[in-house]
Amino acid sequence: MADNSSYSEDDTRAAWENFVSSGKDADGKPLNVREEILESWKRSMESGVDAGSQASRMVYDENQLYRRRQRNAALRQAASAAFKRLEPHLKEAKTILILADDQGVIIDAIGDAHVLDEGQEIHLELGGDWSEKTIGTNGIGTALRTGRPAYVHAVEHFAEGVQAWTCAGAPIHDPFTQTVIGVVDLSGPPQIFRQHNVALVLAAAREIEIALAEQKQVERTQLLEAFLMSDYSRAHDSVVLVDQTGRVLFRRGLEEDLLRRAKELSVGHKLLPKLDGLSDQEIPKLLPLSVEAEGIERLKLEGVFRGAALFLRDKSKMQRKAGETCKILPRVNVAEGEVQIVGSSPQMVDAIGLAERAALANVSVLIHGETGVGKELFARLIHSRLPNDKAPYVPVNCAAISSDLIGAELFGYAEGAFTGAVRGGRAGKFEMANHGVLCLDEIGDMPIELQPYLLRVLEQRAIYRMGESQRRPVDVRLVAMTNRDLRKEIEKGSFRRDLFYRIGVMTIKVPPLRERGNDVCELLEYFSQLHAAETGQSQITFTDRVLELLLRYKWPGNVRELRNLVQRFYLIKSDSLVTERDLPPELLDDFEPGATELGEPLGGGHSGDLESIEASAIRRTIISEKGNLTKVAQKLGISRPTLYRKMSRYQIQKP
């Protein structure tokens, strides 16, 4: 790099004018114009940058700028110490220090207030886009483009409006991948700038890289510790841990054959793209073909998403096959028949497999699914697969017990604990479920004030009856069920975050019937056989048209609604063939033109299920009132908030 004394303002300006007018240098390389500057001018020209530009572009959208700064929070944090150390000296030097992201957009700027104000005239400020393809040769954009420090003085800038400035930029490299993730730049008027400032920004960039490395190492160590201390780390044999950038930082229990075929699983390899914005369903699809994940658990530090544990499918073990019958034998000393989970769709096969593995791991399980999908069958499945066939199974519906009594129901109470307490006290559901399964249905309805006590019982494995101080150890497998989105309940403050992570060590999502494809036909056959045997009637059959309609139907009441529909057929039919005329009018309404007035099929209809009837009434009223929700609420006699809540519960689209 030429020193400052070799720079000639007149020669450089003549060379620049000749270049922008002709698109090339006059006689080979012009005197006193550095090779790196010429190369940058050529790139600027090829990118279509206007040499007469007076200012760079701006990111004016405040939300977009906010998201950009949040996305680079780690970089900004790593730079904060260096910026704070240098800030007092910048004011005396009439200079500003800038931090730009990997696209050349300024995300932080400090220094002399007067210079900062002047920088706004050319958009050298927060949100300014200083990539080389936007504004041409400059310290930020050229350092980004070349991956090397860049010193650009006055007329060396490609855009005329920037030639009253001098800048020195140094790229910041990711300490693990060595990719350029940002630039630190020192800018100011030409008369106060010296070439050795390149050394200053280079030192600042190295300081930021060291801070980044320390920051990431601490974060990775914390992630690993959090995972190894968690219950779900012991629930799976084959595990790969990735950080937020998708890089492998830990693996365990992988078959040698899998490791040979999948070099992507080596520690340090970037297995996935950045996890921000990716759903749990999208992440497995982005894995290499040789790697198959059967589950994922997001990992958080201080409530912020920082990585994920991928539970890999062990192909050496027996896997449940599609179509394989899943039977649940009657409980010991309980008068009940055999129960069967019907369905061969991939989602159901996966859910059944997870439930069977959950029975082998002594962890809490959260079963999530809409009303009527059969969540209780999965709780029974877990119980039925326990090694002890005499293990108790104790169900509790949290929504069916008043908030005043649910504590006594769960933990029991001592004699005289409250008015009406039975003599001698009484054991609670936890004690009754000792060495077995306690199934808490509608866990989202548990009062917030009672949740800390549940969390303490799960962590201490002991209870205290209400009104007494005696510690009673319990060994209970908790299975919680809900049709609510507990993450949203956490945001609303009605469910504790720590309890959510404690009960959801393993989460099983039971798919709604509308997503299970031909499972509808399997369930029709199963319930038809069941009701034929119970009533002594001939088994009914269905026309192709009926099957077509039932496969297209949205089933808001899920499996429960389908079962009720089949039972209805057996009650009202005098023959054994079900035709389109036998379908309830509420169901047929879904296929009439009016049912799609709001842009999507409303998926209404019901078959005797009270919740389905309520959902159908809401849909019909929305249609009749042409989507005016204020009138809908008035006609139904409920408040607007109640209407919104019910629409969310029944998956009704907001018009």
Secondary structure, DSSP 8 states (H G I E B T S, - for coil): ---GGG--HHHHHHHHHHHHHHSS-SSSS-TT--HHHHHHHHHHHHTT--TT--S-EE---HHHHHHHHHHTHHHHHHHHHHHHHHHHHHHHHT-EEEEEETTSBEEEEEE-HHHHHHHGGGT-STTEE--HHHH-S-HHHHHHHHSS-EEEEGGGSSSGGGTT-EEEEEEEE-TTT--EEEEEEEEE-GGG--TTHHHHHHHHHHHHHHHHHHHHHHHHHHHHHHHHHSGGGTS-SSEEEEETTSBEEEEES--HHHHHH-GGGSTT-B-SS--TT--TTHHHHTS-TT--EEEEEEEEETTEEEEEEEEE--TTS----TT--EEE---TT-----EEE---SHHHHHHHHHHHHHHHTT--EEEE--TTS-HHHHHHHHHHTSS-TT--EEEEETTSS-TTTHHHHHH-B-TTSSTT--TT-B--HHHHTTTEEEEEETGGGS-TTTHHHHHHHHHHTEE--BT----EE--EEEEEEESS-HHHHHHHTSS-HHHHHHHTSEEEE---GGGSTTHHHHHHHHHHHHHHHHHT----EE-HHHHHHHHHS--TTHHHHHHHHHHHHHHH-SSSEE-GGGS-HHHHGGGSGGGGTTSS------SS-HHHHHHHHHHHHHHHTTT-HHHHHHHHT--HHHHHHHHHHTT----
